[in-house]
Amino acid sequence: MTNALIHIFIRDAENTGDSRVREKFGVLSGAVGLACNLFLFALKLIIGLLTGSISIAADAFNNLSDGLSCLISIVGFKVSGKEPDAKHPFGYGRTEYIAGLIVSFIIILVGFEFFKTSLDRILHPAAVAFSAVLMGILAVSMLVKLWMGAFNVNIGRRIDSPVLMAAGQDSRNDVITTAVVVLGMVAGRFTTLPVDGYVGVAVAAFILWSGIGIAKDTVAPLLGEAADPEVARNIRRIVMESDHIVGVHDMIIHNYGAGRSIASLHAEVPSDSDFVAVHEEIDEAEKRVWQQTGVYLVIHMDPIDINNAYVNALREQTDGVLRQIDGQLTMHDFRIVDGKRQINLIFDVVVPFSYDEDAKRDLLMKIYDGLKAIDSRYNPVVTLDHQM
């Protein structure tokens, strides 16, 4: 059915890199989810009222919140598909993440309200009706949610959407939630304990957990995540195909929504190169990165002395000291200011984020001592930075 819906409503569905196609996928997912959740809300609310089951009523309003989430998702995809303009030159792609964050807040609010209601049911128990017909209807609900989960995950993978992947997970969570509700109704037939209330608390806790998880998934790209390692590797590989570029460092990738990434990096080139030719190569590398990855790249050129045997020997000595201290350390932008009594070794060291301020100070002392042990004239001038 998923492929049939895609075939009917989305033309050129394979071109998921197109923002308009991506928008159509998001709207289709939201519309299908809205229709299914409204149907389940009405069905479960009727069952909850007829049986007096607070846990089923809670599950019904969980479906209603899911329907509202789908509506917000539709609006988010419509806005994120807008073209860049003067106010937002990088486009509106992050709106998708904002929509996901709003959805998570709604889910958390619903979970909190049902937690209070379920707790009240534990303190003031009431009988819950039971029938095989009700079990059958809830089973249908679970099947619908299973299909919705698969549907959202399928589309989420096609367009690489964290919001739709989260919606798929939320649908699978609902299946578990409904199963727990059914278990509570069955258990209520064999005990006078307020099982329905306890199950309602479990449902509410699950809703809260799901909402917090979705919030984490959507806040991360808004705050700024580390670059996808595969994307970073591809950019480095493409740039290093250039004849004159001998190394890259200080890569930064900014995500402005799916398909809208901007990156910058420093490219090391021999200082005795023909810089007109190097400039042309850098322009070509930027174009290749755009064509092959869809990332808009800006390259800053760093000239380095690689044909000087004396400088290369000092570089190797310095690199050896770093490897002895920590195999994770790398350096770049190595250069020297030579003198008879003092030789300044100037370079940047890339350290892991696990290094705190004390560890950084300790590292600088170890670098100083290690280089002084080789030659007392060596004076390291070190800048510490992180791999983005």
N, C-alpha and C positions, 0 to 999 in steps of 0.2 A: 504493500500500500504506500509506503514511503516514496518509492521510486515513481509510482503512478501520480502522486500528488506533486512531486517535483516536476514531472513531465508536463502536467497540466498547467501549472501556475508559473513556472520559471523557464524562460527561453535562455538558450546559451548557458545552461546550468553548469557546464564544465569549466566555464571561465570565472572561477571563484576569485581571481585576482581583481576583477572589475568591481568597483565599489557599489555600482547599481545592482549587479547580480548578488553581491553579498547582502545588500539591503533587502532584496526580495526573499532571500533565504530566511533572514531574520524575521521579516513580517509574516512569512508563511508559518514558521515555527510558532510565533506568538499567537497567530490567529487560530491554529489548530489547538494549541494549548488552552486558549481562552474558551473555545467551544467545549472541549472535553471537561475542563474544570467546572464550568457552569453547570453542565449536565450532572457531574458527580456531586456538586454542592447541593443541588436540588434533591437528588436521589437520597443522599445521606441525611440531609436535614429532615426530610419526611420520615425516614426510618428512625432517626433519633427522637423526634417528637412522638412517634407512635409507640416506641419502646421505652421511652424515658431514659435512654442511655446517654449520659453526659459525654462518654468517650466517643460515641459515634457522632454526636453533635459537634464535638471538638474537631473531629476528623473532617466533618463537613465544612466548617469554617476554615480549616486548613486548606481545603480545596478552593474556597472562595479567595483566600489570600494568594493562592497559586494563580488563580485567574487574573487577579489584579496585577500580579507580577508579570504575567504574560502581556497585559495591556501596556504596562510600563516598558517592557522589553520592545514592543512594537514601536512605541514612541522613540525609544532610545536608538533603534536601528534606523528609523526615518531621519532623525536629526544627525546621527553619525555619518549618514550617507551624503550629507550636504557637501557641496564643493567648497574649497578654501575661499576666503574673501579677505577684505582689507583688515577686518578686526581679528580674524583667526586664520592667518596665512598658512598654518599647518593643518587646517581642516578641523572637523568636529568628531574625529574618530573616538576620542576618549569619552564621548557621551555614552557609549555602550557600557563602559565601566561604571559611570555614574548611575546609569539605570540599574545595573546589577547591585550597586550599593544600596539604592533605595529599596529594591526588592528584599535585600537581606534585612533591612530595618523593619519592613512590614512583617516578615516571617518571625523575627525576634519578638515583635510586639504581640503578634497572635499567640505565640508560644507562651509568653508571660501571662496573658489574660487567661488562657486555658489552664495554666498551672494553678492560678488562684481558684478558678471554678472547680477544678478537680479536687483540690484540697478541701474545698467546702463540702463536696460530695462525700469525702472520707469522714468528715466531722458530722455530717447529717446524711446518713445512708438512705437510699430509696431503691425500691425493687426495679429490676430491668427485665423487660419481656424478652422472650427468646423464641425463634422459629426457624425452621429449615429454609423458608422462603427468604428471610432476612440474610441468612448465611449465603444463600445463592446470589443475592443482590450485591453483597459485599465482595463475593468472589469475582463478580463481573467488574466491580470497581478496581480490584487488584489487577485484572487482566488489562483494563484500559490504561492504568498507570504504567504497567510493564511496557506496553506498546509506546506510550508517550515517552518513557525514558529512552527506549531504543531509538525513537524518532529524533529526539533532541540530540542525543549523542552522535547519531549518524550525520545530522546537519552540522553540529558543532565541529566535528572532525573535518568535514568538507571545507568549511570556511574558517577553521582555526579560531573558534569563538569560545573564550573562557566562560562567558555568560551562558551560552547554550549548553556547554558541557556541565556547568553547575545546575542548570535546569534539568538536565537528564539525570544527574545524581539525585536531585531533589525528588524527582518522580519515583526513582527506585527506593528512596527513603520512605515515600508515602506508602509503597507496597508493604514495607516492613511495619510501618505504623498501623495500617489497616489489619495486618495479620495479628498484631498484638491486641488490637481492639476485639477481634473475633475470639482470640484466646481468652480475653477477659469475660466476654459474654458466656462462653462455654463454662468457664470456671465458676461463674456466678450461680450456675444451676446446682452446684454441689456444696456450696458454703454460704453462710450468712455474713461473711466478711464483706465489706464494701470493695469487692474486687474491681468494680467499674471505676471507682474513684482512683484506686491505685494505678490502674491501667491508664486512666486519663493523665495522671501525673507523668507516667512513662512516656506517653504520647507527647505531652507538652515539652518534656526534657529533650526528646528527639527533635522536635520542631526547633527548639532553641539552639541545639547543637548544629542543626543544618543551617540555620540562619547565620550563626557565627562563622561557620566554615565558608559560606558564600561571601560574607563580608571580607574575610581574609583574602579570598581569591581575587576580589575586585579592588580592594584597597592597594594591594601590592603594585599593580601597574600604574595606579594613580600616583603613588609615592615615587615610583621610579625603580624598576627592577634591574638586576644585572642582565647583561645581554645574553640572549640565547647562545650557548656555546657553539652550536652548529652554525648559526648565522655568523658569529665572530670568526670561526675557522674558515668559512667560505670567503668572507671578505679578505682575510689575511692571504689566503691562497690566491685569490684573483689579483690582489695588489702585487704580490711577490712574483707574479708572472712577468712583470716589467723588468727589462734588462738592467736598468740602472739602480733599482731599489734593492738594497741589501738587507733591510730589516724594517719592521714596523713596531710601534709602541704607542702607549697612551691612547688606545682606541676607546671612544665613548659612543654609545648607541642610545638615542632617545626614541622612545616609542610614543607616537601620537595616535595610537589606534591601529587596528589590523591593517596591514598594507601601507602604513604611513610611518616609516622609520627614517630618522636622520642620524648620520654617523660622522665622526671626525677621527682622524688618526695622524700620527707623525710618521713620515716615511724617511728612512735613513738612506742617503745617497752619497757616493764618493765626492769629497770636496773638490776634486780636480775634474769633475765631469763638465760636459757641455750643458750648461743650465738651460739653454733654449730647448735642447733635445729632451732633457729631463722634464721640463715643464710640459712638453707635448705628451710624454709618456704618462705623467700624472693625470693629465686631462683624459687620456684614453683609459686609464685604470678606473677613474671615477665613472666613466660611461659604462665600462664593462660591469662594474659592481651594480649599477642601476639596472642594467639589462638582465643580469643573471639572478639578482636577489631582490630587486625592488627597493633597495635602500639607497637614499640620496646621501652620497659620501662627499666630504670635503677633506682634502689631504694637505697637511702642512709639511713642508720639506725641511729636513734636518741634514745639513752637510756634515759629514764626518770624515776623518782622515783614516783611510783603510790601507793606503799604500805606503805607509811609513812604518818600517820594521821596528823602530824604537818605540813608537806609540803602541803598536800592536803587542809588543812584549809586555809593556806596562799594563795594557788592557787584560792580557792573559793572566798576569800575576794577580791583578785585582779580582778578576772573575774566580780565580782559584781560592782566594781568601773567602769570598762569598759562599762558594760551594762547601767549604769546610765548616762554615758557621751554620748554614741551613740550605739544604738542596733545593728548597722552594724559591730562593732568592734569585732574581735576575737583575741585570742592569742595562742601562742605555745612555745615550748622549755622553759617551766617554771622551774626554779631551784633557789636555795637560797645559800647564803654564810652567815651562822649564826654567830652572835656575841652578846656580852652583851650590848654594846652601839649602835650598828648599825646592821641591818639585810638587806643585799643586796637582793632585789628581781629582778632576771634577767629573762627577757622574751622578746619575739618578739610580736608586735602588727600588725595585718593585717588591713590596712586602705583602704578605697575606693580611686580610682584615682581622685575623685572630690576634695580631700584635697590638697590645695596648701601649699606653704611653711609656710605662716602665720598660716593656720589652723593646720598644724603639730606642730608648736611651741606652739600654744595654747593648743593642745591636750596633749602634754608632761607636761605642767604646771598643767592641770586639773588632770592628772594621779598622778603627784607628790603630789598635794594638797589633793586629795582624799585618797591616801594611808597614808599620814602623819596624816590626821584627825583620822584614825583608830588607828595608833600607830606611835608615833614620831620617833621611831627607824627605821621604814621602809624607805629604800632608793632604789627607783626604778631605775634600769638600763635597759632602754628600747631601742629596735631597731625597727624602723618602716619599714614595707615592704608592697608590694601589692600582691593581689591574682592574679596569672598569668592565 
